[in-house]
Amino acid sequence: MAFALATLAAFANALSVVFQRIGVQNAPSRMTIGLGLFREAFRHLIWFAGLALILVGFLLQAGALRFGQLSSVQPIVTTELLFLVLILGVWFRYPLTWREWAGAAAAAGGLAAFLVVAAPGGGTVVPTLRSWTVTVVVVGLIVVATAALGFTGPRWFRAAMFGASGAVMFALSAALTKQFTNLISGGWGNVVTNWDPYALLATGLIGLLLIQSSLHAGPITASQATLTIVDPVASVAIGIWLFGDRLRTGGWRLPVEIVAIGIVVAGVIFLSRSPLVAGAKDESPTGDKLVRQPSRRVASVLD
């Protein structure tokens, strides 16, 4: 159940990325972060459709976290890049070449191998306030540092830094989502009197702002690849620290897991460098053509 819900969440997130990118594609390059970028997005109904899909993805993710561990659910949720390729190929009717198939196979196969070998378990520990405080402080420092770096350097570096910052924030948001699902079992009165839901709302909004800036700051090669790699790594670390998630690493398992992770990283990087994916997300003339022409039938309904 957890794996199925996480997979559906990944698909919803991928579709939301496409809709959001269409919504901000005409924004001036100076609008890297802040309210100006959102004011431009608010002019397009298709951006709100992407926002609605984020909510759908969140609900599916919450259901997955209710039944599974953070360290197993979040790596699946972040495979949205694979679904992005399928959406561009099937819905927007772009031909998928060997590059897309090879990258997708490597990323999916490596992730499957890691989950089978690591066999994540545990995740039943109730985090203490001290554990949450340490987590929030560490995550906050990482987010501030990487976001600050996002204002410097070339476009690919800025996109990577905003992507990393948003990835770490979304990992914390996923942990708070799991905590939220545990609170619901005690009734809604228990939910509104705890700090967790409000922290979840804040981290979600900050993460959305950072990822939106990453999408606008540079190419998919840097932004989406960084997000896809950093989010599951941060989620596994947070899951082990907060909820007592366990990964089987004894004997031959650890070397195999390292190789599997390497295959996933290679597949994601290879896939993100595909002209199809990069063109659909980049702001170059080629990218604008890839996004605008197929999106006319979508925008005609939603915009």
C-alpha positions as CSV (number, residue, x, y, z in Angstrom):
1,M,0.0,0.0,0.0
2,A,2.7,2.5,1.0
3,F,4.7,1.8,-2.2
4,A,1.6,2.2,-4.4
5,L,0.6,5.5,-2.8
6,A,4.2,6.8,-3.0
7,T,4.3,6.0,-6.7
8,L,1.0,7.9,-7.4
9,A,2.4,10.8,-5.4
10,A,5.5,10.9,-7.6
11,F,3.3,11.0,-10.7
12,A,1.2,13.9,-9.4
13,N,4.3,15.8,-8.5
14,A,5.8,15.3,-11.9
15,L,2.6,16.7,-13.6
16,S,2.6,19.6,-11.2
17,V,6.2,20.5,-12.2
18,V,5.1,20.7,-15.9
19,F,2.1,22.9,-15.1
20,Q,4.1,25.2,-12.8
21,R,6.9,25.5,-15.4
22,I,4.4,26.6,-18.0
23,G,2.9,29.1,-15.6
24,V,6.2,30.9,-15.0
25,Q,7.9,30.5,-18.3
26,N,7.3,34.1,-19.3
27,A,8.6,35.6,-16.1
28,P,11.6,38.0,-16.4
29,S,14.9,36.4,-15.5
30,R,15.4,38.8,-12.6
31,M,12.5,37.2,-10.8
32,T,14.5,34.4,-9.2
33,I,12.8,34.4,-5.8
34,G,10.2,36.4,-4.0
35,L,6.7,37.7,-4.5
36,G,7.3,39.0,-8.0
37,L,7.6,35.4,-9.3
38,F,4.4,34.4,-7.6
39,R,2.6,37.5,-9.0
40,E,3.5,36.4,-12.5
41,A,2.4,32.8,-11.7
42,F,-0.9,34.0,-10.3
43,R,-1.8,35.3,-13.7
44,H,-2.1,31.8,-15.2
45,L,-4.7,29.3,-14.2
46,I,-2.5,26.5,-15.3
47,W,-0.1,27.3,-12.4
48,F,-3.0,26.9,-10.0
49,A,-3.7,23.5,-11.6
50,G,-0.1,22.6,-10.8
51,L,-0.6,23.9,-7.2
52,A,-3.7,21.7,-6.9
53,L,-1.7,18.7,-8.0
54,I,0.9,19.4,-5.3
55,L,-2.0,19.1,-2.8
56,V,-3.0,15.8,-4.4
57,G,0.6,14.6,-4.2
58,F,0.8,15.6,-0.6
59,L,-2.3,13.6,0.4
60,L,-1.0,10.6,-1.4
61,Q,2.4,11.0,0.2
62,A,0.7,11.4,3.6
63,G,-1.1,8.1,3.1
64,A,2.1,6.4,2.1
65,L,3.9,7.7,5.2
66,R,1.0,6.5,7.4
67,F,1.7,2.9,6.3
68,G,5.4,3.0,5.6
69,Q,8.8,4.3,6.8
70,L,10.1,7.7,5.8
71,S,13.3,6.1,4.5
72,S,11.4,3.9,2.1
73,V,8.5,6.2,1.0
74,Q,10.4,9.4,0.3
75,P,13.0,7.9,-2.2
76,I,10.0,6.6,-4.2
77,V,8.2,10.0,-4.1
78,T,11.3,11.7,-5.5
79,T,11.3,9.6,-8.6
80,E,9.0,12.2,-10.3
81,L,11.7,12.7,-12.9
82,L,10.9,9.3,-14.3
83,F,7.2,10.2,-14.6
84,L,8.2,13.6,-16.1
85,V,9.8,11.7,-19.0
86,L,6.7,9.6,-19.5
87,I,4.4,12.7,-19.4
88,L,6.5,14.4,-22.0
89,G,6.7,11.3,-24.2
90,V,3.0,10.2,-23.9
91,W,1.0,13.4,-23.4
92,F,3.2,15.9,-25.2
93,R,4.1,13.2,-27.8
94,Y,7.9,13.6,-27.9
95,P,9.8,10.5,-29.0
96,L,11.7,8.8,-26.2
97,T,15.3,7.9,-27.3
98,W,17.7,5.4,-25.8
99,R,19.0,8.1,-23.5
100,E,15.6,8.5,-21.8
101,W,15.0,4.7,-21.5
102,A,18.5,4.0,-20.2
103,G,18.4,6.8,-17.6
104,A,14.9,5.7,-16.5
105,A,15.9,2.1,-16.3
106,A,19.0,2.9,-14.3
107,A,17.2,5.1,-11.8
108,A,14.2,2.8,-11.3
109,G,16.4,-0.4,-11.2
110,G,18.9,1.1,-8.8
111,L,16.1,2.3,-6.5
112,A,14.3,-1.0,-6.6
113,A,17.6,-2.9,-5.8
114,F,18.3,-0.5,-2.9
115,L,14.9,-1.0,-1.3
116,V,15.0,-4.7,-1.7
117,V,18.5,-5.1,-0.2
118,A,18.2,-2.5,2.5
119,A,14.6,-3.7,3.4
120,P,13.8,-0.6,5.5
121,G,12.1,-1.4,8.8
122,G,11.3,0.1,12.1
123,G,10.1,3.7,12.1
124,T,7.9,3.3,15.1
125,V,9.9,5.5,17.5
126,V,8.0,8.6,18.7
127,P,10.4,11.6,18.3
128,T,11.1,13.7,21.4
129,L,11.0,17.5,21.4
130,R,14.8,17.5,21.8
131,S,15.1,15.3,18.6
132,W,12.8,17.6,16.7
133,T,14.7,20.7,17.9
134,V,18.1,19.3,16.8
135,T,16.6,18.3,13.4
136,V,15.0,21.7,12.8
137,V,18.2,23.6,13.7
138,V,20.4,21.5,11.5
139,V,17.9,21.6,8.5
140,G,17.5,25.3,9.0
141,L,21.3,26.0,8.8
142,I,21.6,23.9,5.7
143,V,18.6,25.5,4.0
144,V,19.9,29.1,4.8
145,A,23.4,28.3,3.6
146,T,22.4,26.7,0.3
147,A,19.7,29.3,-0.4
148,A,22.2,32.0,0.1
149,L,24.6,30.3,-2.4
150,G,21.6,30.3,-4.8
151,F,22.1,34.0,-5.3
152,T,25.6,33.6,-6.6
153,G,27.4,31.9,-9.5
154,P,26.2,30.8,-12.9
155,R,22.7,29.7,-13.6
156,W,23.4,25.9,-13.2
157,F,25.0,26.6,-9.8
158,R,22.1,28.8,-8.6
159,A,19.6,26.2,-9.7
160,A,21.5,23.4,-8.0
161,M,21.7,25.4,-4.7
162,F,18.0,26.3,-4.7
163,G,17.2,22.7,-5.5
164,A,19.4,21.3,-2.7
165,S,17.8,23.8,-0.3
166,G,14.3,22.9,-1.3
167,A,15.1,19.2,-1.2
168,V,16.3,19.4,2.5
169,M,13.2,21.4,3.4
170,F,10.9,18.9,1.7
171,A,12.7,16.1,3.6
172,L,11.8,17.9,6.8
173,S,8.3,18.5,5.5
174,A,7.9,14.8,4.9
175,A,9.0,14.0,8.4
176,L,6.4,16.4,9.7
177,T,3.8,14.8,7.4
178,K,4.5,11.5,9.0
179,Q,4.1,13.0,12.5
180,F,0.9,14.7,11.3
181,T,-0.6,11.3,10.2
182,N,0.2,10.0,13.7
183,L,-1.6,12.9,15.3
184,I,-4.7,12.4,13.3
185,S,-5.3,9.0,14.9
186,G,-5.8,10.9,18.2
187,G,-8.6,13.1,16.7
188,W,-8.6,16.5,15.1
189,G,-8.6,18.2,18.5
190,N,-5.2,16.6,19.1
191,V,-4.0,18.0,15.8
192,V,-4.9,21.7,16.2
193,T,-3.4,21.9,19.7
194,N,0.1,20.6,18.6
195,W,2.8,22.6,16.9
196,D,3.5,20.0,14.2
197,P,0.7,21.0,11.7
198,Y,1.8,24.6,11.7
199,A,5.4,23.7,11.2
200,L,4.3,21.4,8.3
201,L,2.5,24.4,6.7
202,A,5.5,26.6,7.1
203,T,8.0,24.1,5.7
204,G,5.8,23.3,2.8
205,L,5.4,26.9,1.8
206,I,9.2,27.6,2.1
207,G,9.9,24.4,0.2
208,L,7.5,25.4,-2.6
209,L,9.2,28.9,-2.8
210,L,12.7,27.3,-3.0
211,I,11.7,24.8,-5.6
212,Q,9.9,27.4,-7.7
213,S,13.0,29.5,-7.6
214,S,15.1,26.4,-8.6
215,L,12.8,25.8,-11.6
216,H,13.2,29.4,-12.7
217,A,16.9,29.9,-11.9
218,G,18.5,27.3,-14.3
219,P,18.3,24.1,-16.3
220,I,16.9,20.8,-15.2
221,T,20.4,19.3,-15.3
222,A,21.1,21.1,-12.1
223,S,17.8,21.8,-10.4
224,Q,15.8,18.6,-10.7
225,A,18.7,16.3,-10.5
226,T,19.9,17.9,-7.3
227,L,16.4,17.7,-5.8
228,T,16.0,14.1,-6.8
229,I,19.3,13.1,-5.2
230,V,19.4,15.2,-2.1
231,D,15.8,14.7,-0.9
232,P,15.9,10.9,-0.4
233,V,19.4,11.1,1.2
234,A,18.2,13.7,3.7
235,S,14.9,11.8,4.3
236,V,16.8,8.6,5.1
237,A,19.0,10.4,7.6
238,I,16.0,12.2,9.2
239,G,14.0,8.9,9.3
240,I,16.9,7.1,11.1
241,W,17.4,10.0,13.5
242,L,13.8,10.8,14.4
243,F,11.7,7.7,13.9
244,G,14.3,4.9,14.3
245,D,14.1,3.6,10.7
246,R,16.5,0.7,10.2
247,L,18.3,-0.3,7.1
248,R,19.9,-3.7,6.7
249,T,23.6,-3.1,6.0
250,G,25.3,-6.2,7.3
251,G,27.7,-8.3,5.3
252,W,27.3,-8.0,1.5
253,R,24.3,-5.7,1.7
254,L,26.2,-2.4,2.3
255,P,28.4,-2.7,-0.8
256,V,25.4,-3.6,-2.9
257,E,23.4,-0.7,-1.5
258,I,26.3,1.7,-2.3
259,V,26.4,0.4,-5.9
260,A,22.6,0.7,-6.2
261,I,22.7,4.3,-5.0
262,G,25.5,5.0,-7.5
263,I,23.3,3.6,-10.3
264,V,20.4,5.7,-9.2
265,V,22.6,8.9,-9.2
266,A,24.1,8.1,-12.6
267,G,20.6,7.4,-14.0
268,V,19.2,10.6,-12.7
269,I,22.1,12.7,-14.0
270,F,22.0,10.9,-17.3
271,L,18.2,11.4,-17.6
272,S,18.3,15.0,-16.5
273,R,20.8,15.8,-19.2
274,S,18.5,14.5,-21.9
275,P,17.6,17.2,-24.4
276,L,13.9,16.2,-24.0
277,V,13.8,16.8,-20.2
278,A,16.3,19.7,-20.2
279,G,14.4,21.4,-23.1
280,A,11.1,21.1,-21.3
281,K,12.4,22.8,-18.2
282,D,15.1,25.1,-19.4
283,E,14.6,28.7,-20.4
284,S,16.6,28.6,-23.5
285,P,14.9,29.2,-26.9
286,T,14.8,25.5,-27.5
287,G,13.3,25.0,-24.1
288,D,10.6,27.6,-24.7
289,K,9.7,25.9,-27.9
290,L,9.4,22.5,-26.3
291,V,7.2,23.8,-23.5
292,R,5.0,26.3,-25.3
293,Q,4.1,24.4,-28.4
294,P,2.8,21.2,-26.8
295,S,1.2,23.1,-23.9
296,R,-1.1,25.2,-26.1
297,R,-3.9,22.6,-25.8
298,V,-3.4,22.5,-22.0
299,A,-3.2,26.3,-21.7
300,S,-6.2,26.8,-23.9
301,V,-8.3,25.0,-21.3
302,L,-6.6,26.1,-18.1
303,D,-5.2,29.6,-19.0
